[in-house]
Amino acid sequence: AKLTCNFIVVDTLKVYPGTPLYDRYKDRVTFSLYPYVNKFTDEKLNEKAEKHRQLLYREFYLRLSVINNLPKRTLLTALTKDSILLKYVWKRAGSKLFSSE
């Protein structure tokens, strides 16, 4: 069976005090309730996790099956208000896709 999703939510790993995962990584985590901070102390790891999160969103939402299932209003909003989608599609498809040749 194939799972068809139109929307996803992705976040990076969060470890909380009192959990086995926190006990395992507590020396590598900065945690505070106020102000709220929950991240790994290694900035390179945080940056890598954020890049992977963005890539996952990009790869998921720029699939033709997802774009075709989006309501036209949502697609038009994405195309007019945020040119990132157009730039990415243009880059992936190449300018020949839109040429008259």
HUTA-V441711 format. One record per residue. N is the residue number from 0. SS is DSSP state (a for helix, b for strand, c for the rest). PHI is phi in whole degrees, -180 to 180 (NA if undefined). Layout:
n->N ss->SS phi->PHI
n->N ss->SS phi->PHI
//
This chain:
n->0 ss->c phi->NA
n->1 ss->c phi->-102
n->2 ss->c phi->-87
n->3 ss->c phi->-111
n->4 ss->c phi->-120
n->5 ss->c phi->-104
n->6 ss->c phi->-139
n->7 ss->c phi->-136
n->8 ss->c phi->-129
n->9 ss->c phi->-128
n->10 ss->c phi->-140
n->11 ss->c phi->-83
n->12 ss->c phi->-64
n->13 ss->c phi->-119
n->14 ss->c phi->-113
n->15 ss->c phi->-120
n->16 ss->c phi->-55
n->17 ss->c phi->93
n->18 ss->c phi->-108
n->19 ss->a phi->-59
n->20 ss->a phi->-66
n->21 ss->a phi->-65
n->22 ss->a phi->-58
n->23 ss->a phi->-73
n->24 ss->a phi->-115
n->25 ss->a phi->-58
n->26 ss->a phi->-78
n->27 ss->a phi->-117
n->28 ss->b phi->-126
n->29 ss->b phi->-103
n->30 ss->b phi->-132
n->31 ss->b phi->-152
n->32 ss->c phi->-81
n->33 ss->c phi->-139
n->34 ss->c phi->-69
n->35 ss->c phi->-67
n->36 ss->b phi->-141
n->37 ss->b phi->-150
n->38 ss->b phi->-153
n->39 ss->b phi->-75
n->40 ss->c phi->-72
n->41 ss->c phi->-79
n->42 ss->a phi->-61
n->43 ss->a phi->-62
n->44 ss->a phi->-66
n->45 ss->a phi->-63
n->46 ss->a phi->-64
n->47 ss->a phi->-63
n->48 ss->a phi->-63
n->49 ss->a phi->-66
n->50 ss->a phi->-63
n->51 ss->a phi->-67
n->52 ss->a phi->-63
n->53 ss->a phi->-64
n->54 ss->a phi->-63
n->55 ss->a phi->-62
n->56 ss->a phi->-59
n->57 ss->a phi->-60
n->58 ss->a phi->-65
n->59 ss->a phi->-72
n->60 ss->a phi->-78
n->61 ss->c phi->-99
n->62 ss->c phi->-79
n->63 ss->a phi->-59
n->64 ss->a phi->-64
n->65 ss->a phi->-75
n->66 ss->a phi->-61
n->67 ss->a phi->-65
n->68 ss->a phi->-90
n->69 ss->c phi->-71
n->70 ss->c phi->-60
n->71 ss->a phi->-57
n->72 ss->a phi->-62
n->73 ss->a phi->-65
n->74 ss->a phi->-64
n->75 ss->a phi->-64
n->76 ss->a phi->-62
n->77 ss->a phi->-64
n->78 ss->a phi->-77
n->79 ss->a phi->-93
n->80 ss->a phi->-88
n->81 ss->c phi->-136
n->82 ss->a phi->-76
n->83 ss->a phi->-59
n->84 ss->a phi->-61
n->85 ss->a phi->-63
n->86 ss->a phi->-62
n->87 ss->a phi->-68
n->88 ss->a phi->-63
n->89 ss->a phi->-60
n->90 ss->a phi->-65
n->91 ss->a phi->-71
n->92 ss->a phi->-84
n->93 ss->c phi->87
n->94 ss->a phi->-69
n->95 ss->a phi->-64
n->96 ss->a phi->-59
n->97 ss->a phi->-103
n->98 ss->c phi->-81
n->99 ss->c phi->-89
n->100 ss->c phi->-72
//
